[in-house]
Structures are given as structure tokens and as C-alpha cells.
Amino acid sequence: MLRSAKSLHEYTIEASDGDIGKVSEFLFDDQFWTMRYLVLKTGRWLMERRVLIAPAALGQPSWDTQRLPVKLTREQVEKSPNIDTDQPVSRQQEVALYAHYGWPNYWDIAVPLGSAPISVPQPAMEVGELVDQGDPHLRSTQAVMGYYIQARDGDIGHVEDFIVDDDVWAIRYMVVDTRNWWPGKKVLVSPWWITEVIWGTSRVRVNMDRETIKNSPPFDPTTCVNRAYEERLHDYYGRPKYWQ
């Protein structure tokens, strides 16, 4: 099912022997637009420490009670490698984290399930730089919310939210708030339609004009994104459907 990333904030994460924290944001891979980690605020039991949990650890969610069970114990989380989530996460830290929990390494998979590669230009880095500066492809959803969406003929809005497929934890759409141009209208743009992300200036470029986006099927954040709406959206833009 497709869900708002924002709607998952504050969901309780439940280990096999008790609660361990609440979701504060996500880290996603900007090459494949797949959620790699849920970032948890653990509260007082772990001295307000923030921890990373991979979607691979999730059990069957309880959407009605806003609880996400994980196949972990509180002790496992407590003894996990300490990662400063305010700093870039290095691959070295990810290796230690995955080894601790025994998760399969996602970076050994050529194309993550349910997603497709997107070309995102990155500066060349030496191995040592990558370890020091962090994986250049891991991005915070919280940080990207607010990025401007730039059409061929100018800005059209900003990223307000992400629509996530909870079966494979792929980002299917960005929610674009256009209130500075067309009050009250929100639209969806697929990451597959992005031509470039300029991280330094917080801009996302799409190869469409403003008028085309203005007239696209409107998005109502109070309703679920269903397949009928997706069909209409993809047909409007003449884009291939990811589910086919």
C-alpha cells in the first residue's frame, strides 16, 4: 500500500520484549529512491540516543494502532553500534550495523526490489573520503522536505512529503506543494521523472513545464493513493507504469 512518509512519524517501534522508540524520519538512497533506514528517537531508556533500523527488520505493522514491530530485542538495539544520525552515515558504519544485526547487505544487490536506478551526478571520491564523509547516496527525508521543484520554465513548488510503498519501502512519489503559485493545489511527481537533483542549492529538476504540472491530476493528502489515481497520473504524463 502507498503511504505518506510523514504519516509514519511518531509510529511506535516495538521490539520482541518492549517498545524501543518512535520514528522521527527516514534515510533513503538517492540512486534508487528506496528507504534504507527508519531513524528512531529512543527516549529516556537509551538516553535519547537515535538508532537506525533497516526495513528488513520490520514485522507485520499494526496500522490501526500505529505500531511497527521489529524482529529485534531491546538488548540488541542497546548494544548496536552507536551512529550519530546528525552526521553522514559511512559505509563502514553500515557494515558494522548490518554485521551486528545479521541483516543481508543491501549494497550487494544490483537493483533494489521495487525501484529503478536514477542518474544522480556525484563528485568523485576516494575510498578514504567516503568513509570520512559518509555514503553520498544516503539522504534524510526531513532534510529534502522543502527542496524546490524546478520545471523547465521555473520553480513550481517544494517537496512536502514522500509517498512510500510499504511492501518494498520504495519512494513512489514526492508530494509537491504548489501554494506559492497555485494556492491549495498539491501534485505528485515520481522520482523516475527527475532529471537532476542539485543538493547544493536544494533543487529538484524535472523535464516538464509549469503549465503541464499545474494541470496534472490533483493530489488529496486526506485520501489514499490508489491504482486508479496512479493510472490517471501516469497516463496524463505519458509515462511508463512501474507496476507493469
C-alpha positions, -999 to +999 in steps of 0.1 A: +000+000+000+011+036-006+015+057+025+027+092+034+062+092+050+051+120+073+021+099+085+046+073+098+064+098+120+058+091+157+048+055+150+060+033+179+087+007+172+080-024+192+108-050+198+100-085+209+104-076+245+091-040+247+090-006+229+122+009+217+113+043+203+094+063+177+100+070+141+114+105+136+125+104+099+139+081+072+172+078+053+168+070+016+191+060-012+191+088-039+202+064-066+173+040-062+149+061-041+145+033-016+141+038+021+172+023+038+166+032+074+140+043+099+156+068+123+143+062+158+143+085+188+146+061+217+137+084+246+150+081+281+155+043+282+185+048+258+195+083+269+177+099+239+200+081+216+189+078+179+192+045+162+188+032+127+166+003+118+165-013+083+131-021+068+143-057+066+138-059+104+102-050+103+074-075+111+037-071+103+027-035+110-004-026+130-016+004+111-046+009+132-026+013+164+004+030+147+029+003+158+057-012+138+070-045+153+107-054+147+124-088+149+149-075+175+153-073+212+159-043+233+193-056+242+202-059+206+193-023+200+211-012+231+243-029+221+241-018+184+269+004+170+265+040+181+258+061+150+255+099+151+224+104+129+232+141+127+263+133+107+266+115+073+265+077+078+296+060+063+296+026+046+320+015+073+293+022+099+266+005+078+288-026+076+292-027+114+255-021+119+245-049+094+270-073+109+256-066+144+221-075+134+228-101+108+209-083+081+217-090+044+237-062+028+215-041+005+246-028-013+254-062-027+221-061-046+223-046-081+188-031-082+167-030-050+133-046-052+105-023-064+128+006-075+147+017-105+181+034-108+181+072-113+212+091-125+223+115-098+256+132-105+280+130-076+316+143-072+343+116-075+355+104-041+384+083-029+376+054-005+390+072+025+369+103+017+338+081+015+344+066+050+351+101+064+322+119+048+296+092+047+278+075+019+270+103-006+238+085-016+221+084+018+197+113+023+174+124+050+137+127+042+135+155+067+162+174+050+148+170+015+113+182+025+114+218+015+135+214-016+122+234-046+109+216-076+121+233-108+104+228-141+119+238-175+104+273-171+108+280-134+101+268-099+067+253-093+066+243-056+085+225-029+087+189-016+063+185+012+062+147+017+070+114+002+046+086-008+061+052+001+052+017-010+052-002+023+056-035+006+091-028-007+098+006+010+104+023-023+096+060-027+070+061-054+062+099-054+072+132-040+043+154-028+047+189-043+031+218-026+024+245-052+008+270-029+032+298-038+020+295-074-015+279-073-030+281-038-044+249-024-031+225-050-008+196-044+006+173-071+027+141-072+059+137-091+076+104-094+114+102-087+117+084-120+107+117-137+135+136-121+163+148-144+186+162-118+189+168-081+211+198-071+219+191-035+240+222-030+211+245-038+182+223-026+165+219-060+149+190-079+147+195-117+120+178-138+118+179-176+082+193-177+068+228-180+049+245-152+016+246-171+017+208-176+023+202-139-004+227-130-030+208-149-020+173-137-044+153-115-045+170-081-034+151-050-056+149-020-035+142+011-066+131+031-072+101+008-050+071-001-032+069-034-049+041-052-041+024-085-069+042-104-053+075-095-019+062-104-032+051-138-046+086-144-014+103-133+009+082-155-014+084-185-016+122-181+022+124-183+026+096-208+050+078-185+055+041-182+039+024-152+063+010-126+038-019-118+038-032-154 
